[in-house]
Amino acid sequence: MKVLLVNGGPHKEGCTFVALKEIEKTLNVEGISTEIFWVGTKQVGGCIACQNCSKTGKCVFNDVVNEFVEKAKEADGFIFGSPVHYAGATGNMISFMDRVFYSAFQAGYGNRFSFKPAACISSARRAGTTSTYDQLNKYFGIAQMPIISSKYWNMVHGKCPEDVLKDEEGLQTMRVLGRNMAYYLKCIQAGKEKGIMLPTQEKPIKTSFIR
């Protein structure tokens, strides 16, 4: 079993990275393999709704999004992290998430992320963490992904990585999140071994509100 942890911050080893590392260490103790994927600092353009991904299975812009989507095929769970920029996730992270999840929906019947558990975390010096948490969770809620929670909202505080290491409650929240993710992955695996099938999928219905 493997979890992909996505660092949407502009600093490869910044505050968000520290939080993800705390989760990663916990997952590894629980026997779950991990990989931290950095979105990076190169501009990630937004989705242009060209629907090329519905024909090729890939985004027309061959960048970090397609790189991630390939890795995601082998992952069993996901944790997406972002620092707070103006009470929301970073611009690069939102463009990344938009294109990743849009291409997932266009990849054919169903969604390549469906039924894979996911969680998000946010980091900030002071505020905006809960609104960022809400923002990122919406991607999972529309994709039939079980949302993994912790003992508190998934956030850490600090202006720099050294500050985050002093946020004892925040780091504990990350460890609890890691253990909860591992628990659900093991439950899913146990279900598969017992022959429990995934829910039957209906053909999508789209209702227009303008007639």
C-alpha positions in Angstrom: 0.0 0.0 0.0 1.2 3.4 -0.9 0.3 7.0 -0.1 1.2 10.0 -2.2 1.8 13.2 -0.2 1.6 16.3 -2.3 3.5 19.5 -1.3 1.8 22.5 -2.9 4.0 25.0 -1.3 6.6 27.1 -3.2 9.4 26.0 -0.8 10.4 22.4 -1.2 11.3 22.0 2.4 9.1 24.7 4.0 6.4 24.5 6.6 4.0 22.3 4.6 6.9 19.9 4.0 7.5 19.6 7.7 3.9 18.7 8.3 3.9 16.1 5.5 7.1 14.6 6.9 5.5 14.0 10.2 2.6 12.2 8.5 5.1 10.3 6.3 7.0 9.0 9.3 3.8 7.8 11.0 2.7 6.0 7.8 6.0 4.3 7.5 5.8 3.0 11.1 2.4 1.6 10.1 3.9 -0.3 7.2 2.6 2.1 4.5 5.0 3.1 1.7 5.1 6.8 0.8 6.3 9.4 -1.6 6.3 13.2 -1.2 5.5 14.9 -4.6 6.4 18.5 -4.9 4.3 20.6 -7.3 7.3 23.0 -7.6 7.7 26.6 -8.5 7.2 26.5 -12.3 3.9 28.1 -13.2 1.1 25.6 -13.4 -1.5 27.0 -15.8 -5.2 26.5 -15.1 -7.5 24.1 -16.9 -8.7 25.5 -20.3 -11.6 23.0 -20.6 -10.3 21.7 -24.0 -11.3 18.1 -23.0 -8.2 16.7 -24.6 -7.8 14.5 -21.6 -11.1 12.7 -22.5 -9.4 11.6 -25.7 -5.9 10.9 -24.6 -6.1 10.3 -20.8 -3.6 13.1 -20.4 -3.7 16.9 -20.0 -2.8 18.8 -23.2 -0.2 20.6 -21.2 2.5 18.1 -20.5 3.9 19.2 -17.2 3.8 18.3 -13.5 0.1 17.4 -13.7 0.7 14.5 -16.1 3.7 13.4 -14.0 1.5 13.2 -10.9 -1.4 11.5 -12.7 1.0 8.7 -13.7 2.2 8.2 -10.2 -1.4 8.4 -8.8 -2.3 5.2 -10.7 -0.2 3.2 -8.3 -1.2 5.0 -5.2 -3.8 3.8 -2.7 -4.3 7.0 -0.8 -3.5 10.7 -1.0 -2.7 13.7 1.2 -2.6 17.1 -0.4 -0.9 20.0 1.5 -0.7 23.7 0.9 0.4 26.8 2.8 -2.1 29.6 3.1 -2.1 32.4 0.5 -4.8 35.0 1.1 -7.0 32.6 3.1 -6.7 29.9 0.4 -4.4 27.4 -1.1 -1.6 28.6 -3.4 -2.4 29.5 -7.0 -0.2 26.7 -8.3 -1.9 24.2 -6.0 -5.4 25.2 -7.2 -4.5 25.0 -10.8 -2.8 21.7 -10.2 -5.8 20.3 -8.4 -8.3 21.6 -11.0 -6.4 19.9 -13.8 -5.7 16.7 -11.9 -9.3 16.1 -10.9 -10.8 17.3 -14.2 -8.6 14.8 -16.1 -9.6 12.1 -13.6 -13.3 12.7 -14.5 -12.6 12.7 -18.2 -10.5 9.5 -18.1 -13.6 7.3 -18.9 -16.4 5.8 -17.0 -16.1 6.7 -13.3 -13.1 8.4 -11.8 -9.6 7.0 -11.3 -9.5 8.4 -7.8 -12.9 7.0 -6.6 -12.9 5.1 -3.3 -9.2 6.0 -2.6 -9.0 7.8 0.7 -7.7 11.3 0.8 -6.9 14.1 3.2 -5.6 17.7 3.0 -3.5 19.7 5.4 -2.8 23.5 5.5 -0.1 25.5 7.1 0.0 29.2 8.0 1.7 31.7 10.3 -1.6 32.7 11.8 -5.0 32.3 10.0 -6.6 31.1 6.8 -6.0 27.4 7.6 -9.7 26.4 8.0 -10.8 28.1 4.8 -7.9 26.4 2.9 -8.9 23.1 4.5 -12.5 23.5 3.3 -11.3 24.5 -0.2 -9.2 21.4 -0.7 -11.7 19.0 0.8 -14.2 19.8 -1.9 -12.1 18.1 -4.5 -12.4 14.8 -2.7 -16.1 15.2 -1.9 -17.0 15.4 -5.6 -14.8 12.4 -6.5 -16.2 9.7 -4.2 -13.0 9.7 -2.1 -13.4 8.9 1.6 -12.1 11.9 3.5 -9.7 11.1 6.4 -9.8 13.3 9.4 -7.7 13.7 12.5 -8.3 14.8 16.2 -8.5 18.4 15.0 -8.6 20.2 11.7 -5.5 19.2 9.7 -3.3 22.2 10.2 0.0 23.4 11.5 1.2 26.9 12.4 4.5 28.7 12.0 6.2 31.3 9.9 9.2 29.0 9.2 9.9 25.2 9.4 11.5 25.7 12.8 8.3 27.3 14.1 6.2 24.3 12.9 8.5 21.9 14.8 7.4 23.8 18.0 3.7 23.4 17.2 3.3 20.3 19.3 -0.5 20.0 18.9 -0.2 20.5 15.1 2.4 17.8 14.8 0.3 15.5 16.9 -2.7 16.2 14.6 -0.5 15.1 11.7 0.5 11.9 13.4 -3.1 11.0 14.2 -4.0 11.7 10.6 -1.3 9.4 9.4 -2.5 6.6 11.7 -6.1 7.1 10.6 -5.1 6.9 6.9 -3.2 3.7 7.6 -6.2 2.2 9.4 -8.5 2.9 6.5 -6.1 1.6 4.0 -5.8 -1.6 6.0 -9.6 -1.9 6.3 -10.0 -1.5 2.5 -7.3 -4.2 1.9 -9.1 -6.5 4.4 -12.4 -5.9 2.6 -10.8 -6.8 -0.7 -9.4 -10.0 0.7 -12.9 -10.9 1.9 -14.4 -10.3 -1.5 -16.2 -7.1 -0.7 -16.8 -5.3 -4.0 -16.9 -1.6 -4.6 -20.3 0.0 -4.9 -22.1 -0.3 -8.2 -21.7 2.8 -10.3 -24.6 4.4 -12.1 -24.3 6.1 -15.4 -23.7 9.9 -14.6 -26.8 12.1 -14.8 -26.3 15.8 -15.5 -29.2 18.1 -14.9 -29.2 21.6 -16.4 -30.9 24.3 -14.5 -31.6 26.4 -17.6 -34.2 24.8 -20.0 
